[in-house]
Amino acid sequence: MPIQIERNPYSTCFTEPGKLPFIFSTTEQPERMLTEFERHGFRGQIVGPHGCGKTTLTMTLEPYLGFRFTEIKRITIRNDGNVSGRIRKNGGQKQDMSTLFVIDGIENISWLQRKIFLKSIKRNVGGLLLTTHRAIKGIPVIHQITPSFKIFAKVVSLISPNHPSDPQRLKQVFSQNNESIRESLMSLYTIWEEDRQRFIPVRDTQSTQ
């Protein structure tokens, strides 16, 4: 009988942005953030280091923002400056003042490109939400993400609830990856694969006896 090997829970298909909810440090933070966003005329930025969950946070907020905007356009600017995007429409309206632009990685283009890009967007849409490693001048900061081991441990428990992890081992992984949740999850993927490779030969030997 073939051995059923469990799929690695840290695979990208389980951990990429949107697959897991953003974990807030306090229960009132989502409402406070949305109130702050509205107070600034639906202009704001979420600031935090690489791999801390900025994109996941914007996706977690989308259902709430969908009540205010008929269209949400998400744009990702990658490290090499390439741009990709998608549009989520509520009702099929054309882009207008009911459109929210969510832009990930705005710091990946030069200040001049950024200035022109944001200026063109601000004229035509009702909302602008940025994620960035460094705060951009002229846009209010509505939330600053500070990495914490407590949040990372909660993420791990959501991903792999049936396999409790050694807290000391998790702390070591988190520290070795400069407190980046994304990079730490990638390390856990590698660790899981290495453990599985050691596990398979034992099972194979037992099955032939």
N, C-alpha and C positions, 0 to 999 in steps of 0.2 A: 504494500500500500504506500503510495507516494507521501512524502512528508510535507505537511502544510507549513510553509514558512510565513510568518506574519510580515506584512508590509511595513517598511520603515515609516514610523509616524512623523518623522521629521523631513519627509520628502517635500519638495517645493509645492506640490499639489495640495498639501495639507497646511502649509505654513505661509504661503504667499499672501500679500495684502488683500484683505477682504474675506479670507477664509476664517479668520478668528476675530472676535470683537476686540476693540481697544479696551484695556483694563485701566480704569481711572483709580487714582489713589484715594479719592473720596467720592461719595455718592452724589454730591451736589455739583461736581465739576462740569458735567455736560450742560446743565441748565445755565450755570454761571458763564460758561464760554459762549453759548448761543446768545445770551443777553448782552454780553460785551460786544459780540460781533454785530448785533443789531444796533447797539448804541453808537457804534462807529460807522453807521450807514452801510452795513454789510461789506466792510472792507477790513481785512485782517490777515495776520500771518501766524502760523504755528512754527515755533523755532525749537530745534533740538539737534543733537549730534546724529551722525550716521547710524542707521539701524535701530533707532529708538521707538519707531512706531508712528511716525508722522502721517504717512500715507494711510495706514490702518485707521488712525483717528479720523481723518477726513471721510473715509468710507463709512465708519461707524456713525458719523453725523449726517450722512446723506439722507436717511429717511426723515429726519427732523427738518432738514433744509428743503426737502421736497414739498413740504407744505407751504413754503414761502416762494419758491421758484418753480416756474413751469418747465424750465430746462436747466440741466446741469452739464456743463462741458468740462471734462477732465483732460488736462494736458500734462504730459510728463516730459521734462527736459533732462536728458541723460548727461553723463559726465563728458561725453564727446560733443555735446551741443545738439545732438539729434533730438527731434521733437516728435512725439506720438500723442494721439488723443482719441477720445471717444465722447459721444454726446448721449446723454440720457434725457429723453423728452417726456413730459407729462401732458398729454393732450395734443402733441404734434404742432405746437405753435412755432413760428419762426423765431430766430434769435432776436431778442428785444430787451427791454429793461427788466424783464422777468427772468433773465438768464444769469446763472451763477457760473463763474469760471473758477475751477479749482486747479491750481498750477503747482505741480511737484518739481522741486529741484531748480527753482528760479535762479539760484546762485551759480548755475552751470553755464550761464552766458555772461558776456561782458556787460559792464555797467551801461554802456551806450545802447547795446542791443536790448538790455532790460528796460531802459528808459523808454525807448521807442515802442517796445512790445507792450508794456503796461499802459502807456499813454493811449495806444490804439484801442486797448480793451476797455479802459475806464470810460471812454466816450460812449460805448455802445451797450454796456451790460449793467445789470442791477446789483451784482455782487462779485467780489473778488476775494478768494481765499488762497493764500500761498503757504507752501511748506518750504522751509529753508534751514540750512545749517547755521547761517548767520543772519541776523535781523537786517531787513532791507529798509533803508530810510524812507520815510513818508507813508509807511503802512503800519497801522497799530498792531502791536503784538497782543494777541488774544489768549495765547497759551504758550508756556515754555515747558518743554518736556525734559525732565531730569531723570536719567536712567537710574534704576534701583534694582537690587537683587530681589527684593520682595515681589516686584512686578514680574521679573523674569521667571521666578519660581512659579508664580500663578499661571503664566503662559505655558510653561512646561507641563503643569498639572492638567491644563485643558487639552493639550495635544496628546498626552499619554497618561490618562487617568488610571489605567490598569497596571501601570508599571512605575511605582513610586521610585523616585530618584534619590540618591544619596546627597543630602544638602551640601556636604563638604565638596563633593565632586562637582556639583553645580556651581558652587562659589568659585572653584578653581577655573572652570570653563569660562564663567562670566568675567573673571579678572583677566584671564589670558587673552580674551577678545576685546579688551578695553571697554567693557561694559556695554557692548553693542549686542542688543537682543538678536538681531538678524544674524550676525556673525557667530554668536554663541549657538544658535539653533543649527547653523551649518556644521559647527563642530560636533554637536550632538548627533547629527546625521552620520558623520564619519565614525564616531564612537559606536553608534548602533550597528553599523555595517561591520566594523571590526569585531564586535562581540558576536555578531551573527555568524561570521566566518569561522570563529573558534567553536561555535555551538554546533554547526552543521556536521563536521566530521564526527563528533561524538555521537550524534543521533544516527548518522549513517552506519557507524560501527555497531551500535546497539541493534539497529534494525536487521543486520545480517547475522546476528547471533541466534 
